[in-house]
Structures are given as C-alpha cells and as structure tokens.
Amino acid sequence: MKTTHPSRAKTVESKIRRIKKISISEEIAKQIMDLISSGDLKPGQRLPSERELCEHFGASRSSLREALRCLSIVGVLNARVREGTSVAVDGGKFLRRIMEWRLITEKHDIVNLLEVRIALEGLSAANAALNCTAEDVEALRKLITKMKGCGKDEAQFAILDAELHVTIANASGNTVISDLVSVIRSQLVRALTKVLQSPNAIPLSIKEHISLVEAIAVHDSEEARRVMLDHLKAALTRYTESSGATKNARVPARRKPSSKPSRKSKVAQKAS
C-alpha cells in the first residue's frame, strides 16, 4: 500500500483553498487538477483521506465524492477500496478522453481539423520512418492491399485510410502523437467519406499512400514527412473542392518542386 510522504501531504493541504463557489464539486475537481498540473500531486501519489479533504476544502463529503468520482471516470484518479484514491500513473487515457469529448461537444470546422493534421502528421510520418519495425511495415502494406480491394466503397476505404494513419502514428513511438491522431481521425472519417466520392479520389489516395508507406519502409524520414504533407494538402484541396468551401479554405502552399523526379511526378499527378 502506498503511503503519502508527510512533507508532500503538508504541501498539498497548504495549497487547498476553502470552496466559495456554488458548484462545489466542480471547484474541488479544478483544484485537484491544478495540484496535479503544478506537480504538488504526482502520478501514483495517494490523496489525503476524505475526512481531511472535506476539512480543508470546507465541503461536504457528498460534494467531495462527486468530484473524485468525476475525476476517476475520466482517468485522472484511481479509487480503490481500502487503498484510498491516488493520482493515475498513465495520463494517456485522460488526454484522449478529454480530446474526444471536446471534439464531440464543440463544433469544429473540418478545414481546421485537416490543417491540424498537416501540422501533426508530418512529424508522425518522419518519426515512423525512424522508429518503425518490420512488423509495422508489414501491417501498413497489408492495409494498402485492403484499400486496393475496396473498389468504390468509400465508407470502407475511409475506415482503412484512418487505420493506416493511426498505424503510422503508433509506429512513430510518440504516444501523444498517436492519441491526437487517433482522436482527430475518428472525427474526420465521415467527412472524408464524402471527399472520396469525387472523381479519381480513391485511385489518387492509394498512390499517395503507397509512396508514403515506401518512404517509411526505407527509413527515409525527410521523404516520409514530405510525402505525408503533400498527401494531406491534396486531401484538403479535394475536400474544399468537393464541399464548395474553396473560397474560405486556407490550403497551405506546397513546397516548390526540387530536381528530384519523384517530386515532379507527384506534383503533376495532383495537378491532374
């Protein structure tokens, strides 16, 4: 059983303020989150007893328990019988749940989400090229094969497309990138299904993904980043054209073609 170090417990208790707001449980939860963010409460550290917390917050046990229950649901705290309540060691579950909830409850422009992908997934691809295993590459190539077999089934293709990007993010070795890519992709699948209905969208997307996977397979991080960025910018262009949002979209400028033949062919392909 974990015990709270006396000096740490004293530090935490000295920073707890008596509750004055109407939403007592919400304020308790906020203070606990602030203590975690500041490092006064550390991963794995056990909180003071309910009696002590009620006394320091100046709140009832029901309000305290409601706050602790909410923080436990989202993964910030772990509550166990006879062991008390402690700060969760793994914050990944909490981060993902909060991001999912924000994207579900708030209206986000699809173009904005696509722009976030451009900023995020270039790094994802570059890191995947550096850190991927033979098993990762095999999984990506199997997904490409399945995508080729989708025919004109836009919904199935969009699901496989999302799985491929998440697989790349997982191969990057960065769990934060993996969580963020997973959350954003899950919100984009429906919109991207519509994009895939535009002429040549699926064949073009397959070619772009093949180039991406091959760059990752040979561990060329710069090429993987470049191909990913070109692919996502092309996807953004296809979305704005299919949705009639061209006037308001902010499609990032593509890099100027270099002397590399592969880059020229990609630009010509997208122009068509």
N, C-alpha and C positions, 0 to 999 in steps of 0.2 A: 504494500500500500504506500502511495506517495504521500509525503508529508510536506507541509509548507514551511519553508525556511522562515524563522522568526523575523529577520530583517526585511525580507520581501513582503511578508504579511503586513508588517507595520507600514511599509511604503505604500502598499495598495490601500490600506484602510485610511491613511492620512490624506489620500487624494480623492476619497469618496465624499461627495457633497450631498447634503440633505435635499430631498426632492421637493420642488416648489411648483412644478408644472402640473396641469390637470391630468395628462396622460402619464401616469406614474410608471407603469411598466415599460413604456417606450423610452422614458428618460433613463430608467435603470439600464436597459439594454444599450442605450447610447453611451452611457458612462463606462460600462464594461468593455464595449468596443473601443472606446478611447484609451482605456487602460492597456488593452492588447496592442493597439496601434503604437502606443508610446513605448512599449516594451516593459511596462511595470508588471503586466501579467504576461508570462511567457508560455509558449507551447508546452503542454504537459503539466503545467503548474495547477495545483488544486486551489479553488476559491475558498475563502473563509466560510464557515458554517452559515446556514440560513439565518440562525439567530443573530450572529454577528453582522451579517449583511443587512438584515432588517433594521438593526440598531443604527448602523452607520448611514444607511440611506434615509432613515426616518420613514420607512414604508411598511405596509402590512405584508404578512407572509404570502397572501394571495397575489399581490402585485409583483412581489419578487419572483414567485414561482412562475407566473405568466411570462415574465421577461426571460427567465432562464429556459423555459420551455421553448420559446420562440428562437432563441439563440442555439438551442440544441437541434431544433428542426432543420435549420439552415446549415448546420455543421460547424458552428463556431465553438460550441461547448460539447463536452461529453458528460452525460449524467449517468452514474452507475449506483445501484443500491449498495449501501454500506461503504462505498468508496467516496461518495460526495460528487461534486461537479468540478471538472477540470477543463482547461483550455485545450481544444483539439490540437493534435500534433500535426496533422495534414490539413492545410488550408485550401488545397486544390478543390475539394468538393464544395466548400463555401463559395469560392470565387466563381465557379461555374454556375452554381445555383443563382447567385445574385445577378450575374450577367444574363442568364436565361430569363429571369424574372423581369429585368429591366427591358429587354428586347420584346418580351411578350406584352407587357403593360404599357409601354410607351410607343408612340408611332414614330418609326424611323424610316426616313426616305431610303428607298432601295439603292439609289445612286450613292448616298453617303456610306452605306454598308459596303458597296462594291469598292469604293475608294479606300475604306479601311482595309479591305482585303489586299489591295495593291500594296499598301504600306507594310502589311503584316506578312503576307505570304512570299514576298521576295526573300525575306530573311529565312522563312521556313524552308524554302527550296534550297537555299545556299547551305544552310546547316544540315539538311538531309543529305546533300551531296557529300558533305564532310563526314557525317556520322552513320550513314545507313549501313545495314548489314546485307549479306547475300539474301537473307530471308525477306528483308524489306523490299529489295529489288524484285524478287520473285513475286511477292504479293502485288506490287504495282503492275507488273507485266500481266498477271492474271486478270487484274481489273481492266486493263486495256483490252484484253481479249473479250471479256464480257461486254465492254462498251461497244466493241465492233459488232457483237451479235445482237444488239438491241434493235437494229433496223430503224424504224421510225417511231419507236416507243419513247417519247420524250420524257415521260414520268420515270421510267426505269433508268433511262440514261442519266437523268438528273441525280438520282439516288447514287448510282455508281460514280458519277462525277464527284459528288460530295464525299463519298467514301475514299476515293483516290486522294483528294486534297487532305483529308484528315489523316490518312496513312502517311502521307509525306510529312505532315506536321508531327506525327508521333515519331517518325524516323529522325526528326531534327534533334531530338534529345532535350528539347526545351519544353517542359511540361506546361508552362504558362502559355507559350505559343500554341501548343496542342489544345489546351482548353479554349482559348479565344477563337481559334479557327473552327473548332467543333461547334461552338455556340453560334457563331456568325453564319456558318454554312447551313445549320439547321433552319435558320430564319430565311435563307435565300432559295432553298430548294424549289418552293412553289413559284417564285418569280422567275427563276432560271428555267423552269419547265416551259414557260411561255416563250422565253427567248429562243429555246431550241426549236420552236415551230417555224422560225424564219428560214428562208431558203439557204441550204448548204451549211446551216449552223452546226449540225451534228458531224458531218464529214470534216469541217474545219476544226472543230473542237477535238476530234480524235487525232488529227495530225499534230495539233499543238501539244496535246498530252503525250503523244509518242515522243516528240522532241524533248519534252520536259523529263520524262522518265529516263530516256537515254543519257541525258546530261547528268542526272543524278547517279545513274548506274556506273558511269566512268569517273565519278567523284570530282566533276568539274563544277566547283561551287559558283564561280562567276557566270558561267554559261547557264547553269540551272537558275540562278537569280534572273538573268536577262530573259530567258525563255518564259519563266513564270510571269514576269512583268508584262512582256508582250502579249501573252495569253490572256491575262486579266484585263489589260487595256482593250484588247479585242472584244472580250466578253462584255465589258462596259459599253463599248461602241454598239455592239449588237443589241444590248438591252435598250439603250436610249433610242436607237432607230426603230426598234420593234414597238416601243411603248409611246412613241411620239414625244419623248422628253428631251429631244436633241437640243432645243433652244436653252433649256435650263441646266443641262448637264455640264459638268466640269471634267471633261475627259483629259487626263494628264497627257502632256505632249510626249510622244515616243522619242526614244533616243535616235540620233542621226545614225543611218547605216554606216557600218565600217567596211573595210575592204574584205571582210570575211564573206565568202559565197553563201554560207548558210544563213547569214542575217539578211542578205539581199533577197534570197528566195522567200524568207518568212514575210518580209515587207510586201513583196509582190503578191504573195498568197493572200495576205489580209486585205490588200487593196482590191483584189478581185471579189 
